[in-house]
């Protein structure tokens, strides 16, 4: 069992501190944290572009370099899976091969929008997110590879009151 899976099984609090590159990942490890996070925003900032312009290849390469540098589980922002459910297949394979412990996929549209300036979120229908999650579980070749499903639907209060909870629950149940 991987270190990350063992931490989850043991109920350990996982603190994934963001790293821009392998050097900052080593600082995270030296500071005593138990996980490293490679975010989309940090990768974009390191490359000199905004998050929506960072590619799958750039995110995987950054995450792989970080994973090779530290003896900690690495959790990575896989954006919206870099496309529709079919594109998620390649996304999963690339991140698995890079040696990271987990990815998170969000329910935003792809290509991503620069939403964080206005607080506007563009989310996909629940059925599309469920399809992505099902594909990840069907394709994962490494039993210890973990998926974190993330929703942006609840960030706006009116959406949360008008059905975010049932939608998020449906995603967790695999669409049923």
C-alpha positions as CSV (number, residue, x, y, z in Angstrom):
1,X,0.0,0.0,0.0
2,X,1.3,3.4,-0.9
3,X,2.2,6.0,1.8
4,X,-0.7,8.2,0.7
5,X,-3.3,5.3,0.9
6,X,-1.9,4.3,4.3
7,X,-2.3,7.9,5.5
8,X,-5.9,7.9,4.3
9,X,-6.6,4.4,5.8
10,X,-5.2,5.5,9.2
11,X,-7.3,8.7,9.2
12,X,-4.1,10.8,9.3
13,X,-4.5,14.5,8.6
14,X,-2.9,15.1,5.2
15,X,-1.3,18.5,4.8
16,X,-0.3,19.0,1.1
17,X,1.7,22.2,0.9
18,X,2.1,23.8,-2.5
19,X,5.4,23.7,-4.4
20,X,6.3,25.5,-7.5
21,X,9.1,23.1,-8.4
22,X,11.4,20.4,-7.0
23,X,13.4,22.8,-4.9
24,X,10.3,24.2,-3.1
25,X,9.1,20.6,-2.7
26,X,12.3,19.8,-0.9
27,X,11.7,22.7,1.4
28,X,8.2,21.4,2.1
29,X,9.7,18.0,3.0
30,X,12.4,19.5,5.1
31,X,9.8,21.6,7.0
32,X,8.2,18.3,8.1
33,X,4.9,18.3,6.1
34,X,3.5,15.0,5.1
35,X,2.5,15.7,1.5
36,X,3.3,18.1,-1.4
37,X,0.8,19.7,-3.6
38,X,1.4,20.8,-7.2
39,X,-1.3,23.3,-8.1
40,X,-2.4,24.6,-11.5
41,X,-1.9,28.1,-10.5
42,X,1.6,27.5,-9.1
43,X,2.6,25.7,-12.3
44,X,1.3,28.5,-14.4
45,X,3.0,31.1,-12.3
46,X,6.3,29.2,-12.5
47,X,5.9,29.0,-16.3
48,X,4.9,32.7,-16.6
49,X,1.4,32.1,-17.8
50,X,-2.0,31.9,-16.2
51,X,-3.4,28.5,-15.0
52,X,-5.8,28.0,-17.9
53,X,-2.9,28.2,-20.4
54,X,-0.8,25.5,-18.7
55,X,-1.0,22.3,-20.7
56,X,-1.4,18.7,-19.5
57,X,2.2,18.0,-20.6
58,X,3.5,21.0,-18.5
59,X,1.5,19.9,-15.4
60,X,2.6,16.3,-15.7
61,X,6.3,17.2,-16.2
62,X,6.3,19.6,-13.2
63,X,4.5,17.0,-11.0
64,X,6.9,14.2,-12.1
65,X,10.0,16.3,-11.3
66,X,8.5,17.1,-7.9
67,X,7.6,13.4,-7.2
68,X,11.2,12.3,-8.1
69,X,12.7,14.8,-5.7
70,X,10.8,14.1,-2.5
71,X,9.9,11.0,-0.4
72,X,6.5,12.4,0.2
73,X,3.1,11.7,-1.6
74,X,2.5,14.3,-4.3
75,X,-1.1,15.5,-4.9
76,X,-1.7,17.3,-8.2
77,X,-4.3,19.6,-9.7
78,X,-5.4,17.8,-12.9
79,X,-7.7,20.8,-13.7
80,X,-10.9,19.5,-15.4
81,X,-9.2,16.4,-16.6
82,X,-7.9,18.4,-19.6
83,X,-11.0,17.7,-21.5
84,X,-14.2,15.7,-21.7
85,X,-14.4,12.2,-20.3
86,X,-12.5,10.7,-23.2
87,X,-9.5,13.0,-22.6
88,X,-9.5,12.0,-19.0
89,X,-8.1,8.6,-20.1
90,X,-4.9,10.1,-21.2
91,X,-4.7,12.5,-18.2
92,X,-4.9,9.5,-15.8
93,X,-2.3,7.5,-17.7
94,X,0.1,10.4,-17.8
95,X,-0.2,11.3,-14.1
96,X,0.1,7.6,-13.1
97,X,3.3,7.3,-15.1
98,X,4.7,10.5,-13.5
99,X,4.8,8.8,-10.0
100,X,2.3,11.1,-8.2
101,X,0.1,9.7,-5.4
102,X,-3.1,11.5,-6.4
103,X,-4.8,13.9,-8.7
104,X,-7.9,16.0,-8.3
105,X,-10.3,16.7,-11.1
106,X,-12.7,19.5,-10.8
107,X,-16.1,20.0,-12.4
108,X,-15.2,23.1,-14.4
109,X,-15.6,23.4,-18.1
110,X,-12.6,22.8,-20.4
111,X,-10.9,24.8,-21.7
112,X,-10.7,26.5,-18.4
113,X,-11.8,30.0,-17.9
114,X,-9.9,32.7,-15.9
115,X,-12.7,32.7,-13.3
116,X,-10.9,33.7,-10.1
117,X,-10.8,37.4,-10.9
118,X,-14.6,37.7,-11.0
119,X,-15.7,34.8,-8.7
120,X,-17.6,33.3,-11.7
121,X,-17.5,29.5,-11.9
122,X,-18.3,27.5,-15.1
123,X,-19.3,24.0,-14.0
124,X,-20.2,21.0,-16.2
125,X,-23.4,19.0,-15.7
126,X,-23.2,16.4,-12.9
127,X,-23.6,13.6,-15.5
128,X,-20.3,14.7,-17.2
129,X,-18.4,14.8,-14.0
130,X,-19.7,11.4,-13.0
131,X,-18.6,10.0,-16.4
132,X,-15.1,11.4,-15.7
133,X,-14.9,9.8,-12.3
134,X,-16.1,6.5,-13.6
135,X,-13.5,6.5,-16.3
136,X,-10.7,7.2,-13.7
137,X,-11.8,4.2,-11.6
138,X,-12.1,2.0,-14.7
139,X,-8.7,3.0,-16.1
140,X,-6.5,3.3,-13.0
141,X,-3.7,0.8,-13.6
142,X,-2.1,1.5,-10.3
143,X,-4.2,0.3,-7.3
144,X,-2.7,3.0,-5.0
145,X,-3.4,5.9,-7.4
146,X,-6.0,8.1,-5.8
147,X,-8.6,10.5,-7.3
148,X,-9.9,13.5,-5.5
149,X,-13.2,14.8,-7.0
150,X,-13.6,18.5,-6.5
151,X,-16.6,20.7,-7.1
152,X,-16.8,24.4,-7.6
153,X,-20.6,24.4,-7.6
154,X,-20.9,25.3,-4.0
155,X,-18.8,28.5,-4.2
156,X,-21.8,30.6,-5.0
157,X,-24.2,30.7,-2.1
158,X,-27.4,30.6,-4.2
159,X,-26.2,27.5,-6.1
160,X,-25.4,25.8,-2.8
161,X,-28.9,26.4,-1.5
162,X,-30.5,25.3,-4.7
163,X,-29.1,21.9,-5.1
164,X,-25.4,21.6,-4.8
165,X,-25.6,19.1,-2.0
166,X,-27.7,16.6,-4.0
167,X,-25.5,17.1,-7.1
168,X,-22.3,16.5,-5.1
169,X,-23.8,13.5,-3.5
170,X,-24.7,12.1,-6.9
171,X,-21.1,12.5,-8.0
172,X,-19.9,10.7,-4.9
173,X,-22.3,7.8,-5.6
174,X,-21.2,7.5,-9.2
175,X,-24.2,9.1,-10.7
176,X,-26.9,7.0,-9.1
